Every structure is written in C-alpha cells, then in structure tokens.
Amino acid sequence: MENDKMKKVNIVYNSSLAMFKNMLSGVINGTCDLDINTFLHINVSMQNCVSSSEELIEYIYDRPLKNNEIIYAHCLNCGLLSGIFAKWTDFSEDEINDIIISGFLIDFGLLLIPNEIVMKNVKLTDLEFLHIKGHPMKAFQFLSDKNVPDAVLKAILMHHEKCDGSGYPSKLKENQISRYAKLLSITDTYEALTSDRTYRSAKNTFEAVQIMIQEKEKYDSEMLSKILSKIALMQIGKKATLSDGKEGKIIMINPNDVSKPVLKTEQNEIINLNLKKDLSIVSCK
C-alpha cells in the first residue's frame, strides 16, 4: 500500500478504534448507550479507504498495537474481517451486517473480566481459565437488554463452540451451532493467530492457515475451505523466507493444501512445499 493511502487508512483506523473503545467502555460504565449502527459505519469508513477487501486485510496486520488496545483491536478487526469472510462465503447483505455487528462484539465479554487475568502472559490457573471461558455467556447476559438482534446474541454466545463438540460453553456439535457463529469461529481463530499477543508473536499467514487446516474438524468445512483458499491466493507475488534460509517469490498455491505454496527463487529454482515436508515458511511479506 502506497504511503499516502497508508496514512489515510491509519488515521481512519486509529479514530475508529478510539471511538469504538470509548463507546464500549461507556456501555460497560453505564455512561452511554450501545449504538450498533456505529459498527456498520466504521466498516464502511474502512472499506472506503482501500481499493479492495484484500488490501484492508493486509493493512490490519501492518499495524503495531499497544497492550491496552489488544481486546478492542481484536474485536474491531474481527468485525472488519467477518464482513469480508461473510461475502466470500455467500451470506446475504442483511446477514453480512448482522455478522459484522457480531464480529465487533465478539469478545465484549472479556472486557467484563479483570484485565490482569485477560492480559496475563503466563499460564492461567484453572480458576482463571474458567473466568476466561465464561466470557461468551457474560457478553450474552450483559447485551441481552441492549437492543442487540437475537441472531447476533446467539453468535456471540456460540463463537467458541466447535463443530467437533470440543468448544465451549456448551460443547455444541456442528448442527447445533448457528451459521453466524461458525463464521465467527473461523474469524476469531485466524485473527488471533496472526496477531501479536502478550505471550507469543504473531504467526505468518501460512503458519496460521496450516494450523487451521490441521484442526479443520473444528470448523464448518465449506466456509473454512473458501476462506483459507482466498487468503492463500492473496499471497501470490509476495516474498517468502523458508526455514532453510532460502528466499523466493510465491508463484502458485497448491489446491490440495493451500498452506504449501510453490516458490521461485532468484536463481530460478522452483520449490514446491507440498513435496518438501521438511521445509516451511517462516516469513511472508
């Protein structure tokens, strides 16, 4: 993204994040009402700053965060990403708006838990982990009387449920989880994996894609396939560094495993990572 456009996007993102943070803090403190139309306005403002949804995704991960922004930025990013992913997976326009709102409120419940637990950078105690696992229900209960659509409330409550029944809070199976929540689950995981956290550095795109493929039974298979394929295709033309130190340009995505692309080095060597199981991408820019 060229410098002038980056500056413009950065201004809009920072002002949106500040407005978003102030509103959610006010809602929790009882000093302002929750206006879900603000989330749709932020989404439109960010989309208007870029040439494509793909460009917006790239921007989100070019921006460093302060520790006190992490939860708010995760929610804002999930709102933006969820709208993009919902378009890729053929939701209707009305459904996309509901999904965007759900994304913006995805981890609202974490804001209701003591910050020293949420931001802890060492292993949580069993009791602390129970507090964390309670955040979907906390959000559901808090937002139930805040003029939030039922479909959005259900998505927030279920966004940590997994299709194989391994999620929480209710260990629901695939046919019991709402479509919105299935989309949010993918968004939540991808955004978290590709962002810095207090306890680890961000994964690169292909590392995140590989992890999600390895855990594919947790997600809606059709949604996951469409989203990861689109994300992988966005990387064509980028420079990647391999675990053996070699560098090359990504020239093709393997349809059978989108986490293992084909690279071409400056020496014109073609490296198919699908055939080189001992190699992996350690950075991609």
C-alpha positions as CSV (number, residue, x, y, z in Angstrom):
1,M,0.0,0.0,0.0
2,E,1.5,3.4,-1.0
3,N,2.4,5.8,1.7
4,D,-0.3,8.4,1.2
5,K,-3.0,5.8,1.3
6,M,-1.5,4.1,4.3
7,K,-1.5,7.4,6.2
8,K,-5.2,7.9,5.4
9,V,-6.1,4.4,6.4
10,N,-4.1,4.7,9.6
11,I,-5.9,7.9,10.5
12,V,-9.4,6.4,9.9
13,Y,-8.4,3.2,11.8
14,N,-7.0,5.0,14.8
15,S,-10.0,7.3,15.1
16,S,-12.4,4.3,14.6
17,L,-10.5,2.3,17.3
18,A,-10.7,5.3,19.7
19,M,-14.4,5.8,19.1
20,F,-15.1,2.1,19.4
21,K,-13.1,1.8,22.7
22,N,-14.8,4.9,24.2
23,M,-18.3,3.6,23.3
24,L,-17.7,0.1,24.7
25,S,-16.2,1.5,27.9
26,G,-19.1,3.8,28.2
27,V,-21.6,1.0,27.7
28,I,-19.9,-1.0,30.5
29,N,-19.8,2.0,32.8
30,G,-23.4,3.0,32.0
31,T,-22.4,6.4,30.6
32,C,-23.6,5.8,27.1
33,D,-25.9,3.5,25.0
34,L,-24.7,0.8,22.6
35,D,-25.3,2.0,19.1
36,I,-24.7,-1.0,16.8
37,N,-25.0,1.2,13.7
38,T,-21.6,2.7,14.7
39,F,-20.1,-0.7,13.8
40,L,-21.5,-0.6,10.3
41,H,-20.3,3.0,9.9
42,I,-16.8,2.0,10.9
43,N,-16.8,-0.9,8.5
44,V,-17.9,1.4,5.6
45,S,-15.4,4.1,6.5
46,M,-12.5,1.5,6.5
47,Q,-13.7,-0.1,3.2
48,N,-13.9,3.4,1.6
49,C,-10.2,3.9,2.4
50,V,-8.9,1.0,0.4
51,S,-9.2,-0.4,-3.1
52,S,-10.3,-3.9,-2.1
53,S,-11.1,-6.2,0.8
54,E,-7.8,-7.9,0.4
55,E,-6.0,-4.6,0.8
56,L,-7.9,-4.0,4.1
57,I,-6.8,-7.4,5.4
58,E,-3.2,-6.5,4.6
59,Y,-3.5,-3.2,6.4
60,I,-4.8,-4.7,9.6
61,Y,-1.7,-6.7,10.1
62,D,0.8,-3.9,9.3
63,R,-0.2,-2.0,12.4
64,P,1.5,-2.4,15.8
65,L,-0.7,-2.5,18.9
66,K,-0.4,-1.3,22.5
67,N,-1.3,-3.8,25.2
68,N,-4.3,-1.8,26.3
69,E,-5.7,-1.9,22.7
70,I,-5.5,-5.7,22.1
71,I,-9.0,-6.7,23.1
72,Y,-10.6,-3.7,21.4
73,A,-8.5,-4.1,18.3
74,H,-9.3,-7.8,18.1
75,C,-13.0,-7.0,18.2
76,L,-12.7,-4.2,15.6
77,N,-10.5,-6.4,13.4
78,C,-13.0,-9.3,13.7
79,G,-15.8,-7.0,12.7
80,L,-13.9,-6.0,9.6
81,L,-12.7,-9.5,8.8
82,S,-16.1,-11.1,9.4
83,G,-17.7,-8.8,6.9
84,I,-15.1,-9.8,4.3
85,F,-15.3,-13.5,5.1
86,A,-19.1,-13.4,5.0
87,K,-19.0,-12.0,1.5
88,W,-16.6,-14.8,0.4
89,T,-19.0,-17.4,1.8
90,D,-22.2,-16.2,0.2
91,F,-24.2,-14.7,3.0
92,S,-26.9,-12.2,2.1
93,E,-26.4,-8.4,2.6
94,D,-28.6,-8.4,5.7
95,E,-26.8,-11.4,7.1
96,I,-23.4,-9.7,6.5
97,N,-24.5,-6.7,8.5
98,D,-25.5,-8.9,11.4
99,I,-22.2,-10.8,11.2
100,I,-20.2,-7.5,11.1
101,I,-22.0,-6.4,14.3
102,S,-21.3,-9.9,15.9
103,G,-17.7,-9.6,15.0
104,F,-17.4,-6.1,16.6
105,L,-18.9,-7.6,19.8
106,I,-17.1,-11.0,19.6
107,D,-15.0,-10.6,22.8
108,F,-17.1,-8.0,24.6
109,G,-17.3,-10.5,27.5
110,L,-13.5,-10.3,28.0
111,L,-14.0,-6.6,28.9
112,L,-16.1,-7.7,31.8
113,I,-13.3,-9.8,33.3
114,P,-10.4,-8.4,35.3
115,N,-7.7,-7.1,33.0
116,E,-5.0,-8.8,35.0
117,I,-6.5,-12.2,34.1
118,V,-7.2,-11.4,30.4
119,M,-3.7,-9.9,29.8
120,K,-1.7,-12.4,31.9
121,N,1.4,-13.5,30.0
122,V,2.0,-16.8,31.9
123,K,-0.2,-19.9,32.2
124,L,-3.6,-19.2,33.7
125,T,-4.7,-21.1,36.9
126,D,-7.7,-23.4,36.5
127,L,-10.0,-20.8,38.1
128,E,-8.7,-18.0,35.9
129,F,-9.3,-20.2,32.8
130,L,-12.8,-20.8,33.9
131,H,-13.3,-17.0,34.1
132,I,-12.0,-16.7,30.5
133,K,-14.2,-19.5,29.3
134,G,-17.2,-17.6,30.8
135,H,-16.8,-14.6,28.6
136,P,-19.3,-15.6,25.8
137,M,-22.0,-16.0,28.5
138,K,-21.1,-12.8,30.2
139,A,-21.4,-10.9,26.9
140,F,-24.7,-12.6,26.1
141,Q,-26.2,-11.7,29.5
142,F,-24.9,-8.2,29.5
143,L,-26.0,-7.4,26.0
144,S,-29.4,-9.1,26.1
145,D,-31.2,-5.9,27.1
146,K,-29.1,-3.6,24.9
147,N,-31.2,-3.7,21.6
148,V,-28.9,-6.3,20.1
149,P,-30.5,-8.7,17.5
150,D,-31.2,-12.2,18.7
151,A,-29.1,-13.7,15.9
152,V,-26.1,-11.5,17.0
153,L,-26.5,-12.5,20.6
154,K,-26.6,-16.2,19.7
155,A,-23.5,-15.8,17.5
156,I,-21.6,-14.1,20.4
157,L,-22.7,-16.8,22.8
158,M,-21.6,-19.6,20.4
159,H,-18.4,-18.2,18.8
160,H,-16.2,-20.6,20.8
161,E,-18.2,-23.7,20.0
162,K,-16.5,-26.1,17.6
163,C,-18.1,-28.4,15.0
164,D,-16.5,-31.4,16.6
165,G,-18.0,-30.6,20.0
166,S,-14.8,-29.6,21.6
167,G,-15.7,-25.9,22.2
168,Y,-17.4,-24.0,25.0
169,P,-19.5,-23.1,26.8
170,S,-21.9,-25.9,25.8
171,K,-19.8,-28.3,23.7
172,L,-22.3,-28.0,20.9
173,K,-21.9,-30.0,17.7
174,E,-22.0,-28.8,14.1
175,N,-25.8,-28.9,13.5
176,Q,-26.4,-27.1,16.8
177,I,-24.2,-24.1,16.1
178,S,-25.6,-21.0,14.2
179,R,-24.1,-20.2,10.8
180,Y,-23.0,-16.8,12.1
181,A,-21.1,-18.4,15.0
182,K,-19.4,-20.9,12.6
183,L,-18.2,-17.9,10.6
184,L,-17.1,-16.0,13.7
185,S,-15.2,-19.0,15.0
186,I,-13.0,-19.0,11.8
187,T,-12.6,-15.2,12.0
188,D,-11.7,-15.3,15.7
189,T,-9.1,-18.0,15.3
190,Y,-7.5,-16.5,12.2
191,E,-7.3,-13.0,13.7
192,A,-5.9,-14.3,17.0
193,L,-3.2,-16.5,15.3
194,T,-2.0,-13.7,13.0
195,S,-1.8,-11.0,15.7
196,D,0.8,-10.5,18.4
197,R,-0.2,-11.4,21.9
198,T,1.5,-10.8,25.3
199,Y,2.6,-14.5,25.4
200,R,3.7,-15.0,21.8
201,S,4.5,-13.4,18.5
202,A,2.0,-13.4,15.5
203,K,2.0,-16.4,13.2
204,N,2.6,-15.6,9.5
205,T,-0.3,-16.3,7.1
206,F,0.8,-19.7,6.0
207,E,1.5,-20.8,9.6
208,A,-2.0,-19.8,10.6
209,V,-3.5,-21.4,7.6
210,Q,-1.7,-24.7,8.3
211,I,-2.8,-24.7,11.9
212,M,-6.4,-24.2,10.9
213,I,-6.2,-27.0,8.3
214,Q,-4.7,-29.3,10.9
215,E,-7.7,-28.5,13.1
216,K,-10.3,-28.5,10.3
217,E,-12.7,-30.7,12.1
218,K,-13.4,-27.8,14.4
219,Y,-14.8,-25.6,11.7
220,D,-17.5,-25.6,9.0
221,S,-15.7,-27.3,6.2
222,E,-17.2,-25.3,3.3
223,M,-16.6,-21.9,5.0
224,L,-13.1,-22.9,6.0
225,S,-12.1,-24.0,2.6
226,K,-13.4,-20.9,0.8
227,I,-11.8,-18.5,3.3
228,L,-8.4,-20.2,3.6
229,S,-8.2,-20.5,-0.2
230,K,-8.9,-16.8,-0.7
231,I,-6.3,-15.9,2.0
232,A,-3.7,-18.1,0.4
233,L,-4.3,-16.7,-3.1
234,M,-3.7,-13.2,-1.7
235,Q,-0.1,-14.2,-1.0
236,I,0.9,-14.8,-4.7
237,G,3.6,-12.5,-5.7
238,K,4.9,-12.0,-2.1
239,K,8.4,-12.7,-1.0
240,A,8.8,-15.6,1.5
241,T,11.6,-16.9,3.6
242,L,11.9,-20.6,4.2
243,S,13.1,-22.5,7.3
244,D,16.4,-23.3,5.5
245,G,17.1,-19.6,4.8
246,K,16.2,-19.6,1.1
247,E,14.0,-16.8,-0.2
248,G,11.6,-16.8,-3.1
249,K,8.5,-15.4,-4.6
250,I,5.2,-17.2,-4.2
251,I,4.1,-18.2,-7.7
252,M,1.3,-20.7,-7.1
253,I,-1.0,-22.1,-4.4
254,N,-1.4,-25.8,-4.2
255,P,-5.1,-26.6,-4.4
256,N,-4.7,-29.8,-2.3
257,D,-3.0,-27.9,0.5
258,V,-3.2,-24.2,0.4
259,S,-0.7,-23.9,3.3
260,K,2.1,-25.3,1.0
261,P,2.6,-22.9,-1.9
262,V,5.1,-23.1,-4.8
263,L,8.0,-20.6,-4.7
264,K,10.6,-19.4,-7.3
265,T,14.0,-18.3,-6.0
266,E,16.1,-15.6,-7.7
267,Q,18.2,-18.5,-9.0
268,N,15.1,-19.8,-10.8
269,E,14.8,-22.8,-8.5
270,I,11.2,-24.0,-8.2
271,I,10.3,-25.2,-4.7
272,N,7.0,-27.0,-4.2
273,L,6.5,-27.1,-0.4
274,N,3.9,-29.8,-0.9
275,L,6.8,-32.0,-1.9
276,K,9.2,-30.6,0.7
277,K,7.8,-31.7,4.0
278,D,10.9,-30.6,5.9
279,L,10.6,-27.0,4.8
280,S,8.2,-24.3,6.0
281,I,7.6,-20.6,5.5
282,V,9.0,-18.5,8.4
283,S,8.0,-15.1,7.0
284,C,6.0,-13.8,4.1
285,K,5.8,-10.1,3.1
